[in-house]
Amino acid sequence: MMASGGEPPATKVVLLLVPHMDASFHAALRGRFRVLDFFASSERSPLPAFLAAAAAAPEPPRAAIVVGAGLIPVDAAFLDAVPSLRCVTCLAAGVDFIDLDECARRGVVVANSGRVFSADVADHAVGLLIDVLRRVSAAERFVRRGLWRVQGDGYPLGSKIGGRRVGIVGLGNIGSQIAKRLQALGCTVFYNSRTRKDSVPYRYFTSVHDLAAESDVLVVACALNKATRHIVGKDVLEALGKDGVIVNISRGANVDQAELVRALQEGRIAGAGLDVFENEPGAPGELFSMDNVVMTPHVAVFTAESMSDLRDHTIANLEAFFSGEPLLTPVLPHSPVM
């Protein structure tokens, strides 16, 4: 995965297509590259005009930095608009909004965040599960609303973490770290993945339905692609059962959100911990009043430490590309990224 011959400093032009970026991250990029920032001005041009101007410049951009969740899809139309691009760097592990086949056809290399966020997302997933089972957020609301003083010690009991059978959908970097944390808490771990992993001791299931049927908790940690869209649907939720809990820290569309809402409303599953949703920003209003549902606004990746690591990792990938060296975390068509 090399850029041919490397790039002289004068041609290190990078498109920045990220709406919110830490000032130190932005400064570090500008210190090394000539950055064309689409979101720099509140009175910015429409994206097509911005891309056309960048492509027509004497030194057009050779690389682009994009954000996850598909804010700006990297597809044939995008690549047509900036034909000089030869590298796309994603500030996330998931690259479902990037047409990897089209990039490969055009000789455009793609990099993602690799393992930068894996530990933080794993921590968040376990935190969501603990919150749902032990009713932490619900109990906090109970105290804040003054109900403890009124109702005394009659708050509903939570549930034990240890001894739970946890099925993980996707045993990549993030799924593996979730598994290690849950093992340490006394859980029994099962998994489903594209292929069996001989290096792990966990029981493998070929189907997500069968995994859910044997699990008390289902954690969704797989990449989003055509095969995994709505991989958790009505049949899987039914298999998980009325005492089951689902945690999703991957992509909202990995779960059929409408079916999940119905299952929660009808008591066909016991609870959910959700960091991602199908139509972000925002979450289904039906969930807002449910004490057995814990929600966060797609922030599992965000810690001060991870943002610092991401800055260094992104710059290293770009420097590798412009120097004609292999990318640190290349993503190929059909390669697992979670």
Phi, psi and chi 1 to 4 in degrees:
 res  aa     phi    psi   chi1   chi2   chi3   chi4
   1 MET       -   75.4  -57.2  -69.1  -67.2      -
   2 MET  -119.4  150.4  -66.4 -169.7 -178.7      -
   3 ALA   -83.5  136.3      -      -      -      -
   4 SER   -70.0  115.3   55.6      -      -      -
   5 GLY    79.8   -5.6      -      -      -      -
   6 GLY    77.4  173.9      -      -      -      -
   7 GLU  -127.4  130.6  -58.9  -72.1  -25.4      -
   8 PRO   -66.4  154.6   21.8  -31.3      -      -
   9 PRO   -52.1  -36.9  -26.7   34.6      -      -
  10 ALA   -62.4  -22.8      -      -      -      -
  11 THR  -104.5   15.4   62.9      -      -      -
  12 LYS   -82.6   69.6  -69.9 -175.1  178.7 -179.3
  13 VAL  -101.8  128.2 -176.5      -      -      -
  14 VAL  -126.1  130.0  176.6      -      -      -
  15 LEU   -79.6  131.8  -79.9  179.0      -      -
  16 LEU  -112.8  113.1 -177.5   58.9      -      -
  17 LEU  -120.2   53.6  -56.7  172.8      -      -
  18 VAL  -126.5  121.4  179.2      -      -      -
  19 PRO   -71.0  -33.8   22.5  -31.3      -      -
  20 HIS  -131.3  119.7  -52.7  -68.7      -      -
  21 MET  -138.5  137.1  178.1  170.2  -80.5      -
  22 ASP   -55.9  140.4  177.6   82.3      -      -
  23 ALA   -59.2  -38.7      -      -      -      -
  24 SER   -68.3  -35.3   64.2      -      -      -
  25 PHE   -63.2  -47.6 -162.3  155.8      -      -
  26 HIS   -61.1  -44.4 -152.5  -78.4      -      -
  27 ALA   -64.6  -39.4      -      -      -      -
  28 ALA   -63.3  -39.7      -      -      -      -
  29 LEU   -64.4  -46.9  -72.2  171.9      -      -
  30 ARG   -66.6  -24.2  -70.3 -167.5  174.8  -80.9
  31 GLY   -73.5  -15.5      -      -      -      -
  32 ARG  -119.8  -23.3  -66.7  165.5  174.4   80.5
  33 PHE  -135.4  162.4  -47.1  104.7      -      -
  34 ARG   -89.0  113.9 -174.5  154.1   67.5   85.3
  35 VAL  -102.7  127.5  178.1      -      -      -
  36 LEU  -104.7  103.4  -53.7  179.5      -      -
  37 ASP  -100.7  111.2 -173.0   -8.6      -      -
  38 PHE   -64.7  -34.6  173.7   59.5      -      -
  39 PHE   -95.9   13.5  -67.9   97.0      -      -
  40 ALA   -67.6  -31.2      -      -      -      -
  41 SER  -116.6  141.6  171.1      -      -      -
  42 SER   -70.8  -18.4   58.6      -      -      -
  43 GLU  -109.4   44.0  -60.5  177.9   -2.0      -
  44 ARG   -70.6  158.3   59.1 -178.5  176.8  -88.9
  45 SER   -72.6  159.6  -57.7      -      -      -
  46 PRO   -58.9  152.8  -22.0   32.2      -      -
  47 LEU   -54.4  -45.9 -180.0   62.9      -      -
  48 PRO   -57.7  -39.3  -26.3   36.2      -      -
  49 ALA   -69.0  -39.9      -      -      -      -
  50 PHE   -61.8  -46.3  172.7   81.2      -      -
  51 LEU   -65.6  -39.1  -64.4  179.0      -      -
  52 ALA   -63.6  -41.8      -      -      -      -
  53 ALA   -65.6  -41.6      -      -      -      -
  54 ALA   -63.1  -42.6      -      -      -      -
  55 ALA   -66.8  -29.9      -      -      -      -
  56 ALA   -87.0   -4.8      -      -      -      -
  57 ALA   -67.5  154.0      -      -      -      -
  58 PRO   -56.3  -35.1  -25.0   33.8      -      -
  59 GLU  -119.9   86.6  -69.2 -176.5  -12.3      -
  60 PRO   -70.7  159.7   27.2  -34.5      -      -
  61 PRO   -67.7  140.9   23.0  -32.9      -      -
  62 ARG  -103.1  -17.0  -62.1  -83.9  -66.4  167.2
  63 ALA  -138.0  156.5      -      -      -      -
  64 ALA  -135.6  142.0      -      -      -      -
  65 ILE  -107.5  124.5  -57.7  173.1      -      -
  66 VAL  -126.2  162.6  -63.8      -      -      -
  67 VAL  -109.0  156.5   69.9      -      -      -
  68 GLY   -70.5 -178.8      -      -      -      -
  69 ALA    72.4    7.1      -      -      -      -
  70 GLY    72.9   30.6      -      -      -      -
  71 LEU   -57.1  -45.3 -175.7   67.6      -      -
  72 ILE  -127.5  105.7  -62.2  174.8      -      -
  73 PRO   -66.9  137.1   21.3  -30.3      -      -
  74 VAL   -97.4   91.6  178.9      -      -      -
  75 ASP  -126.0 -169.3   51.8   15.5      -      -
  76 ALA   -60.1  -40.8      -      -      -      -
  77 ALA   -63.7  -41.6      -      -      -      -
  78 PHE   -63.3  -45.4  176.4   87.9      -      -
  79 LEU   -68.9  -32.1  -63.5  170.8      -      -
  80 ASP   -63.1  -37.6  -77.2  -18.7      -      -
  81 ALA   -69.2  -29.6      -      -      -      -
  82 VAL  -130.7   75.4 -164.9      -      -      -
  83 PRO   -66.7  -11.7   22.1  -32.2      -      -
  84 SER   -76.6  -15.8   58.1      -      -      -
  85 LEU   -63.5  135.9  -77.0 -176.6      -      -
  86 ARG  -130.8    1.7  -70.4  -65.6  175.4  -91.9
  87 CYS  -151.1  134.0  176.6      -      -      -
  88 VAL  -124.5  122.8  174.2      -      -      -
  89 THR  -111.7  123.3  -60.7      -      -      -
  90 CYS  -101.6  134.7  176.4      -      -      -
  91 LEU   -87.2   35.6  -58.1 -175.5      -      -
  92 ALA  -154.2  167.1      -      -      -      -
  93 ALA   -78.0  -40.2      -      -      -      -
  94 GLY   -76.8  133.9      -      -      -      -
  95 VAL  -125.3   32.9  -67.9      -      -      -
  96 ASP   -64.5  -18.8   48.1  -74.6      -      -
  97 PHE   -91.8    1.7   64.3  100.8      -      -
  98 ILE  -107.0  127.7  -59.7  176.0      -      -
  99 ASP   -80.1   92.3 -171.5  -27.1      -      -
 100 LEU   -65.3  -36.4  -63.7  175.6      -      -
 101 ASP   -63.8  -43.1  -69.9  -43.9      -      -
 102 GLU   -66.7  -40.1 -171.5   63.5   22.1      -
 103 CYS   -60.9  -45.5  -73.8      -      -      -
 104 ALA   -62.1  -40.4      -      -      -      -
 105 ARG   -61.7  -33.3 -171.1  179.8   72.2   80.4
 106 ARG   -95.3    1.1  -63.1  176.7 -174.5 -126.0
 107 GLY    76.3   27.3      -      -      -      -
 108 VAL   -98.2  119.6  176.9      -      -      -
 109 VAL   -83.6  150.2  -65.6      -      -      -
 110 VAL  -127.8  136.4  177.2      -      -      -
 111 ALA  -127.4  151.5      -      -      -      -
 112 ASN  -123.4 -168.8   69.6   -7.6      -      -
 113 SER   -79.7   -4.6   61.6      -      -      -
 114 GLY    60.0 -130.8      -      -      -      -
 115 ARG   -97.0   11.8  -58.6 -172.1 -179.8 -165.5
 116 VAL   -55.3  -42.0  166.4      -      -      -
 117 PHE   -97.0   -4.7  -62.0  126.9      -      -
 118 SER   -55.2  -48.0  -62.8      -      -      -
 119 ALA   -66.1  -41.0      -      -      -      -
 120 ASP   -67.0  -41.2  -66.4  -50.2      -      -
 121 VAL   -67.0  -39.8  176.0      -      -      -
 122 ALA   -61.4  -43.6      -      -      -      -
 123 ASP   -58.3  -44.2  -71.4  -14.6      -      -
 124 HIS   -65.8  -40.9 -161.5   85.9      -      -
 125 ALA   -60.2  -45.9      -      -      -      -
 126 VAL   -66.2  -37.9  174.2      -      -      -
 127 GLY   -61.6  -42.5      -      -      -      -
 128 LEU   -61.1  -43.2  -73.0  172.2      -      -
 129 LEU   -64.1  -46.0  177.6   57.7      -      -
 130 ILE   -60.5  -42.1  -67.8  172.4      -      -
 131 ASP   -60.8  -46.4 -162.9  -30.0      -      -
 132 VAL   -64.1  -49.1  173.3      -      -      -
 133 LEU   -69.8  -40.6  -68.6  177.3      -      -
 134 ARG   -93.1   -0.7  -65.2  -57.2  -54.3  -90.1
 135 ARG    60.2   40.3  -57.4  174.7   59.7   88.1
 136 VAL   -64.4  -53.6  176.3      -      -      -
 137 SER   -64.3  -39.7  -68.1      -      -      -
 138 ALA   -64.0  -40.0      -      -      -      -
 139 ALA   -67.0  -36.3      -      -      -      -
 140 GLU   -63.7  -41.8 -165.0  -94.5   -5.2      -
 141 ARG   -64.1  -37.3  -70.5 -169.9  -65.9  -88.2
 142 PHE   -57.6  -43.6 -176.9   82.2      -      -
 143 VAL   -70.8  -48.1  173.6      -      -      -
 144 ARG   -59.7  -34.6  -78.0 -174.4 -175.9  -86.9
 145 ARG   -81.3    2.0  -68.7  168.8 -177.7  166.1
 146 GLY    76.3   13.4      -      -      -      -
 147 LEU   -75.9  -24.0  -61.7  176.4      -      -
 148 TRP   -62.8  -44.1 -171.5   13.6      -      -
 149 ARG   -64.5  -35.8 -174.3 -179.4  -58.6  -83.4
 150 VAL   -80.5  -45.3  174.1      -      -      -
 151 GLN   -98.4   -7.6  -61.8 -178.9   18.7      -
 152 GLY    71.9 -144.7      -      -      -      -
 153 ASP   -93.4   27.0  -65.1  -31.5      -      -
 154 GLY   -88.6   21.3      -      -      -      -
 155 TYR   -68.9  139.1 -171.2   76.1      -      -
 156 PRO   -57.7  144.5  -23.1   32.9      -      -
 157 LEU   -69.7  146.7  -63.9  174.8      -      -
 158 GLY   -87.8 -170.9      -      -      -      -
 159 SER  -123.0  149.8  -62.4      -      -      -
 160 LYS   -70.4  144.6 -170.8  177.2 -179.8   67.0
 161 ILE   -85.5  -50.3  -50.6  -61.6      -      -
 162 GLY   -58.9  142.5      -      -      -      -
 163 GLY    89.3   -8.6      -      -      -      -
 164 ARG   -69.7  143.0  -65.5  -84.4  169.2  169.5
 165 ARG   -93.5  115.9  -60.5  169.4  -58.7  161.3
 166 VAL  -113.6  121.6 -178.6      -      -      -
 167 GLY   -97.1  126.8      -      -      -      -
 168 ILE  -108.7  123.6  -59.9  176.4      -      -
 169 VAL   -92.8  103.0 -176.4      -      -      -
 170 GLY   101.7   97.2      -      -      -      -
 171 LEU  -103.6   57.2 -157.4   69.2      -      -
 172 GLY   -88.7 -149.2      -      -      -      -
 173 ASN   -57.7  -48.7  -65.2  -28.2      -      -
 174 ILE   -72.6  -47.3  -66.9  171.3      -      -
 175 GLY   -58.1  -38.4      -      -      -      -
 176 SER   -65.6  -39.1  -64.2      -      -      -
 177 GLN   -71.7  -34.1  -63.8 -137.9   24.8      -
 178 ILE   -62.3  -44.5  -66.7  170.7      -      -
 179 ALA   -58.5  -44.2      -      -      -      -
 180 LYS   -62.5  -40.9  -69.3  176.0 -177.5  177.6
 181 ARG   -67.0  -41.0  -75.3  157.1  173.0   75.1
 182 LEU   -70.3  -35.8  -69.0  173.0      -      -
 183 GLN   -59.1  -41.9  -96.6 -161.6  -45.0      -
 184 ALA   -64.3  -23.6      -      -      -      -
 185 LEU   -90.6    4.3  -69.8  171.8      -      -
 186 GLY    89.5   17.7      -      -      -      -
 187 CYS   -88.7  154.5  -63.5      -      -      -
 188 THR   -96.7  126.1  -61.1      -      -      -
 189 VAL  -105.1  131.7  174.7      -      -      -
 190 PHE  -118.1  166.9  -51.9  142.2      -      -
 191 TYR  -154.8  157.2   76.2  101.9      -      -
 192 ASN  -125.4  136.9  163.5  -91.8      -      -
 193 SER  -151.1  173.3 -164.8      -      -      -
 194 ARG   -59.5  -35.2  -65.0 -165.6  -29.3  149.3
 195 THR  -140.2  156.7   58.0      -      -      -
 196 ARG   -66.7  141.6 -176.1 -168.6  -60.2  -90.6
 197 LYS  -109.9  107.5  -60.8 -178.7 -176.5  -63.9
 198 ASP   -67.6  -16.2  -65.2  -27.4      -      -
 199 SER   -84.4   -4.0   59.6      -      -      -
 200 VAL  -115.2  153.0  -59.3      -      -      -
 201 PRO   -89.4   -0.3   32.2  -35.1      -      -
 202 TYR   -79.0  149.7  -40.0  124.8      -      -
 203 ARG   -69.9  134.6 -177.4  178.8  170.3 -170.2
 204 TYR  -102.0  138.1  172.9   67.4      -      -
 205 PHE  -120.3  134.1  -73.4   80.1      -      -
 206 THR   -77.8  -21.8   56.6      -      -      -
 207 SER  -125.6  145.2   84.5      -      -      -
 208 VAL   -67.7  -33.4  175.0      -      -      -
 209 HIS   -60.0  -48.1  177.3  -82.5      -      -
 210 ASP   -66.9  -36.1  -67.5  -13.3      -      -
 211 LEU   -60.5  -46.8  175.8   69.2      -      -
 212 ALA   -63.6  -38.3      -      -      -      -
 213 ALA   -64.0  -26.1      -      -      -      -
 214 GLU   -99.3    2.1  -70.8  -69.3  -36.5      -
 215 SER  -114.6  151.7  -60.0      -      -      -
 216 ASP   -89.8  -27.9  -57.2  -51.6      -      -
 217 VAL  -133.7  139.4  176.0      -      -      -
 218 LEU  -119.9  120.4 -164.1   66.0      -      -
 219 VAL  -108.2  123.2  179.3      -      -      -
 220 VAL   -96.1  113.8 -174.7      -      -      -
 221 ALA  -135.5   25.2      -      -      -      -
 222 CYS   -97.2  161.4   58.6      -      -      -
 223 ALA   -68.7  155.9      -      -      -      -
 224 LEU   -94.7  123.8  176.9   62.4      -      -
 225 ASN  -151.7 -173.0   50.7   47.9      -      -
 226 LYS   -60.1  -36.6  -68.6  177.7 -178.6  177.4
 227 ALA   -74.0  -26.4      -      -      -      -
 228 THR  -106.2   -2.5   60.9      -      -      -
 229 ARG   -61.9  126.0 -176.8  173.5  -63.6  -85.1
 230 HIS    55.8   34.8  -72.7 -172.4      -      -
 231 ILE   -63.0  -25.6 -165.7  168.9      -      -
 232 VAL  -104.9  102.6  175.9      -      -      -
 233 GLY  -121.4 -160.8      -      -      -      -
 234 LYS   -57.9  -43.3 -177.7  177.7 -178.9  179.3
 235 ASP   -66.1  -38.1   61.7  -28.5      -      -
 236 VAL   -68.7  -41.4  171.5      -      -      -
 237 LEU   -63.8  -38.9  -66.2  170.1      -      -
 238 GLU   -63.3  -39.8  -68.5  -74.3   -4.3      -
 239 ALA   -66.4  -36.1      -      -      -      -
 240 LEU   -64.0  -41.3 -175.0   59.0      -      -
 241 GLY    89.1  172.2      -      -      -      -
 242 LYS   -66.5  -19.7   64.2 -178.4 -178.7   62.3
 243 ASP   -99.7    4.8  -64.6  -38.6      -      -
 244 GLY   -87.6  153.6      -      -      -      -
 245 VAL  -124.7  139.8  170.0      -      -      -
 246 ILE  -116.0  139.4 -173.1  164.4      -      -
 247 VAL  -124.7  129.4  172.2      -      -      -
 248 ASN  -126.5  115.9 -171.4    6.7      -      -
 249 ILE  -124.8   17.5   43.7   73.6      -      -
 250 SER   -98.9  -89.0   55.2      -      -      -
 251 ARG  -138.1  144.6  -74.3  -73.9 -173.6  -92.9
 252 GLY   -56.9  -38.6      -      -      -      -
 253 ALA   -75.1   -4.6      -      -      -      -
 254 ASN   -66.8  -21.6  -72.8  129.1      -      -
 255 VAL  -115.6  136.4  176.2      -      -      -
 256 ASP   -72.1  100.1 -174.3  -29.8      -      -
 257 GLN   -63.7  -39.6 -172.4  165.4  -81.9      -
 258 ALA   -61.8  -41.7      -      -      -      -
 259 GLU   -68.1  -36.3  -71.2  -66.8  -14.8      -
 260 LEU   -63.7  -45.4  174.4   61.8      -      -
 261 VAL   -59.0  -45.1  169.6      -      -      -
 262 ARG   -63.5  -41.9  -80.9 -168.2  -75.0  -88.3
 263 ALA   -62.1  -39.3      -      -      -      -
 264 LEU   -70.0  -42.6  -72.7  161.9      -      -
 265 GLN   -61.7  -37.6  -72.2  174.5  -37.3      -
 266 GLU   -91.9    1.5  -63.1  167.7    8.3      -
 267 GLY    71.4   24.3      -      -      -      -
 268 ARG   -83.8  -13.9  -70.8 -174.5  -78.8  115.2
 269 ILE  -134.0  162.4   65.1  170.6      -      -
 270 ALA   -87.6  -26.4      -      -      -      -
 271 GLY   178.4  175.4      -      -      -      -
 272 ALA  -152.6  144.3      -      -      -      -
 273 GLY  -119.6  115.9      -      -      -      -
 274 LEU  -128.1  123.6  -52.5  170.3      -      -
 275 ASP  -104.8  -12.1 -176.1   55.7      -      -
 276 VAL  -133.7  153.6  -69.9      -      -      -
 277 PHE  -142.8  162.4  -55.9   88.4      -      -
 278 GLU   -69.5  -37.1  -78.1 -149.1   66.1      -
 279 ASN  -123.4   78.4  -59.6  -61.2      -      -
 280 GLU   -88.0  150.8  -63.4  178.6    1.8      -
 281 PRO   -77.3  151.4   29.7  -35.8      -      -
 282 GLY   119.5  162.0      -      -      -      -
 283 ALA  -140.3  159.4      -      -      -      -
 284 PRO   -59.8  128.6  -22.2   33.1      -      -
 285 GLY   -61.7  -25.2      -      -      -      -
 286 GLU   -61.6  -22.2  -61.4   93.2  -32.1      -
 287 LEU   -85.0  -15.2  -56.9  180.0      -      -
 288 PHE   -63.5  -31.6  -68.4  177.4      -      -
 289 SER   -93.8    3.2   62.2      -      -      -
 290 MET   -90.3  114.6  -63.9 -176.8 -175.4      -
 291 ASP   -70.8  -16.3  -85.1  -14.0      -      -
 292 ASN   -91.0    9.1   58.8  -23.1      -      -
 293 VAL  -121.2  127.3  176.8      -      -      -
 294 VAL  -112.8  128.4  177.9      -      -      -
 295 MET  -127.2  141.1  -64.3  177.5  -76.2      -
 296 THR  -132.6  153.4   52.2      -      -      -
 297 PRO   -86.9   61.7   32.7  -35.7      -      -
 298 HIS    53.4   54.5 -156.0  150.5      -      -
 299 VAL  -120.6   11.1  -65.8      -      -      -
 300 ALA   -57.4  -29.8      -      -      -      -
 301 VAL   -83.4  -13.6  -58.9      -      -      -
 302 PHE   -94.0  106.1  -65.7  123.9      -      -
 303 THR  -134.3  160.4   64.4      -      -      -
 304 ALA   -59.2  -37.9      -      -      -      -
 305 GLU   -68.6  -42.4  -65.5   82.5    0.6      -
 306 SER   -67.6  -34.7   68.3      -      -      -
 307 MET   -66.4  -37.6  -71.1  -60.6   97.8      -
 308 SER   -65.2  -43.9  175.5      -      -      -
 309 ASP   -64.9  -38.9  -68.1  -17.4      -      -
 310 LEU   -63.9  -40.0  179.2   63.8      -      -
 311 ARG   -58.5  -49.9  176.6 -167.4   64.0 -146.4
 312 ASP   -64.6  -40.3  -63.7  -17.3      -      -
 313 HIS   -66.6  -43.2  179.6   82.8      -      -
 314 THR   -64.3  -44.9  -58.7      -      -      -
 315 ILE   -63.6  -39.6  -71.7  172.0      -      -
 316 ALA   -64.1  -39.6      -      -      -      -
 317 ASN   -64.2  -43.1  -98.7  -37.4      -      -
 318 LEU   -66.4  -43.1  -71.3  170.2      -      -
 319 GLU   -61.7  -38.7  -68.0  -75.4   17.4      -
 320 ALA   -62.5  -44.8      -      -      -      -
 321 PHE   -61.2  -51.1  163.8   71.4      -      -
 322 PHE   -67.7  -19.4  -76.9  118.1      -      -
 323 SER   -93.8   -1.6  -60.3      -      -      -
 324 GLY    77.0   22.3      -      -      -      -
 325 GLU  -101.0  163.9  -61.0  -65.5  -31.3      -
 326 PRO   -63.3  142.8  -19.7   31.1      -      -
 327 LEU   -65.4  150.6  -61.6  178.7      -      -
 328 LEU   -69.6  -40.9  -83.9   67.2      -      -
 329 THR  -134.2   70.1   49.9      -      -      -
 330 PRO   -69.7  146.8   27.1  -34.7      -      -
 331 VAL  -120.2  122.9 -178.7      -      -      -
 332 LEU  -103.7  160.4  -56.5  173.2      -      -
 333 PRO   -55.3  134.5  -26.3   35.0      -      -
 334 HIS    69.6   11.6  -45.7  -59.0      -      -
 335 SER   -88.2  140.1   65.1      -      -      -
 336 PRO   -70.4  139.2   25.0  -31.5      -      -
 337 VAL  -121.6    6.4  -65.3      -      -      -
 338 MET  -141.4      - -114.8 -173.2 -175.2      -
